Amino acid sequence: RKEVEQDPGPFNVPEGATVAFNCTYSNSASQSFFWYRQDCRKEPKLLMSVYSSGNEDGRFTAQLNRASQYISLLIRDSKLSDSATYLCVVQFSGSARQLTFGSGTQLTVLP
Amino acid sequence: DTGVSQNPRHKITKRGQNVTFRCDPISEHNRLYWYRQTLGQGPEFLTYFQNEAQLEKSRLLSDRFSAERPKGSFSTLEIQRTEQGDSAMYLCASSFSPPMGAFFGQGTRLTVV
């Protein structure tokens, strides 16, 4: 089982739609959580951190459920420019400090 | 530009040759990560430095790979005796400690022919 798992998609949604991605992680001793966005053949870019209380940044809302070991990303009012791959990232506690990435969920917003 | 910088952007090499990549992190960041990414996959962790100390190295990393970060500033990643399976995008990222999310460079795309 992968340490961080995501539905690869693709998710094809019309402009203006609301779309949600989930991500599960296997290590309960996880410390920090992030969502990254990656455009085709570009580097990953930090979209937002995910806090225990949930957090919002404009049209984007991230939530964390430690009991069930999953995080989610909700995108409201999708724009064409939201088309990208969304990567779930977990930093596990303990001696390991690397950021562990999921394989990504591909989103295409259609006109 | 004060972001993470990687050089070269592209490298084509013959199988069996050695290659070296360089990463210049954001200057205030004391953590530096190397990742490898192939098509359709998320970035795969290779190694991680805090200042000049290499604190973690992936078990998947063969002994053909070595990384350094002298003086806790820039870092180099060397691959010896390259194989076709080494073809990938090599990404460098840096962050504060504790991490508030890491910032990536544009990557070095390696093609082994």
Contacts between the chains, C-beta under 8 A, distances in Angstrom:
chain1	res1	chain2	res2	distance
A	4	B	42	7.8
A	8	B	40	8.0
A	32	B	98	7.5
A	32	B	99	6.3
A	34	B	101	5.1
A	42	B	106	7.4
A	43	B	91	6.1
A	43	B	104	4.1
A	43	B	105	6.4
A	43	B	106	5.2
A	43	B	107	5.4
A	44	B	43	6.5
A	44	B	91	7.5
A	44	B	104	5.3
A	45	B	104	7.1
A	46	B	101	4.3
A	46	B	102	7.3
A	46	B	103	6.5
A	49	B	100	6.8
A	49	B	101	5.8
A	87	B	42	5.4
A	87	B	43	7.7
A	91	B	99	6.3
A	95	B	56	7.6
A	96	B	56	6.0
A	97	B	31	7.4
A	97	B	48	6.1
A	97	B	50	7.5
A	97	B	55	6.6
A	97	B	56	6.4
A	97	B	99	7.6
A	98	B	33	6.3
A	98	B	45	4.4
A	98	B	48	5.0
A	98	B	56	5.7
A	98	B	58	8.0
A	99	B	33	6.8
A	99	B	45	7.4
A	99	B	93	7.7
A	99	B	99	7.1
A	99	B	102	5.9
A	100	B	45	6.6
A	101	B	35	7.7
A	101	B	42	3.6
A	101	B	43	4.8
A	101	B	44	7.6
A	101	B	45	7.9
A	102	B	42	5.4
A	103	B	40	7.4
A	103	B	41	5.5
A	103	B	42	4.7
A	104	B	41	7.8
A	104	B	42	5.2
